[in-house]
Every structure is written in structure tokens, then in C-alpha cells.
Amino acid sequence: MSFWTAAVVIVAIWAFVTIYSHRHDGTLGVTRDEDGNPVFPPRDESELQREVKELRERVKVLERIATDDREAKRLSSEIDRLRDE
């Protein structure tokens, strides 16, 4: 493969990737800054508040599971200890 053939192949690959990324960005509504980094559109404030509320509920459930499980383990180990005596 000659140097010029390799250069043409590299330019063709670069063009394909550029076209694909522009189409993909267009479907997601993403723009690019002057450095080429993706800039996502701002999200709606109510959507963010809803997401925070859902995450807080999940944390509450996880905390309850963690503390309830710890109590159950403690109780189970205490029963096992008394059984061994």
C-alpha cells in the first residue's frame, strides 16, 4: 500500500466518523463547543426535582434495609451464641 493510498483511506475513515457523529449528535440534541466536546441541552428543573425526590426515596429504602438487616443479623448471632452455651 502506498503512502497516498493510506492517506486516502485515513481521510475516508475520518469523514465517515465525522458524518456519523454529527448524525448521532443531531438525534440526541447534542451540540459541540469550539474544542469539539459535547454540550448537552439543559434539563427541565421539574424533571431534576422529580429525580432528586426519587433518589431520596431510594436512599431511605436502602437505609431501612441496611439497618433492619443489621438487627436481624445481630439477633441471629445472639440466638446462635445462646444455643451453643
C-alpha positions as CSV (number, residue, x, y, z in Angstrom):
1,M,0.0,0.0,0.0
2,S,1.5,3.3,-1.0
3,F,1.6,6.4,1.2
4,W,-1.2,8.1,-0.9
5,T,-3.5,5.2,-0.7
6,A,-3.1,5.1,3.1
7,A,-3.7,8.8,3.3
8,V,-6.9,8.5,1.3
9,V,-8.1,5.6,3.5
10,I,-7.4,7.6,6.6
11,V,-9.3,10.6,5.3
12,A,-12.2,8.5,4.2
13,I,-12.4,6.9,7.7
14,W,-12.2,10.3,9.3
15,A,-15.0,11.6,7.1
16,F,-17.2,8.6,7.9
17,V,-16.7,9.1,11.7
18,T,-17.4,12.8,11.4
19,I,-20.6,12.3,9.5
20,Y,-21.8,9.5,11.9
21,S,-21.1,11.6,15.0
22,H,-23.0,14.6,13.6
23,R,-26.0,12.5,12.8
24,H,-25.8,10.8,16.2
25,D,-25.5,14.2,17.9
26,G,-28.4,15.5,16.0
27,T,-30.7,12.7,17.2
28,L,-29.8,13.4,20.8
29,G,-29.9,17.2,20.5
30,V,-26.3,17.5,21.5
31,T,-24.2,20.4,20.2
32,R,-20.4,20.7,20.3
33,D,-18.3,23.6,21.7
34,E,-15.2,25.1,19.9
35,D,-13.0,22.2,21.2
36,G,-15.3,19.5,19.9
37,N,-16.6,18.5,23.3
38,P,-20.3,17.6,23.5
39,V,-22.6,20.1,25.2
40,F,-25.9,18.6,26.3
41,P,-29.1,20.7,26.4
42,P,-30.1,21.9,29.9
43,R,-32.7,19.7,31.6
44,D,-36.0,20.9,32.9
45,E,-36.0,22.0,36.6
46,S,-39.1,20.0,37.4
47,E,-37.5,16.9,35.9
48,L,-34.4,17.4,38.1
49,Q,-36.6,17.9,41.2
50,R,-38.5,14.7,40.5
51,E,-35.3,12.7,40.0
52,V,-33.9,14.0,43.3
53,K,-37.1,13.0,45.1
54,E,-37.0,9.5,43.6
55,L,-33.3,9.2,44.6
56,R,-34.1,10.3,48.2
57,E,-36.8,7.7,48.4
58,R,-34.4,5.0,47.2
59,V,-31.8,6.1,49.8
60,K,-34.5,5.8,52.6
61,V,-35.4,2.3,51.5
62,L,-31.7,1.3,51.3
63,E,-31.1,2.8,54.8
64,R,-34.0,0.9,56.2
65,I,-32.8,-2.4,54.6
66,A,-29.3,-1.9,55.9
67,T,-30.4,-1.2,59.5
68,D,-33.1,-3.9,59.5
69,D,-30.7,-6.4,58.2
70,R,-28.1,-5.5,60.8
71,E,-30.6,-6.0,63.6
72,A,-31.6,-9.4,62.1
73,K,-28.0,-10.5,61.9
74,R,-27.3,-9.3,65.5
75,L,-30.4,-11.2,66.7
76,S,-29.5,-14.3,64.7
77,S,-25.9,-14.3,66.1
78,E,-27.2,-13.8,69.6
79,I,-29.6,-16.8,69.3
80,D,-26.7,-18.9,67.9
81,R,-24.5,-17.9,70.8
82,L,-27.2,-18.8,73.3
83,R,-27.8,-22.1,71.6
84,D,-24.1,-23.0,71.8
85,E,-23.9,-22.5,75.5
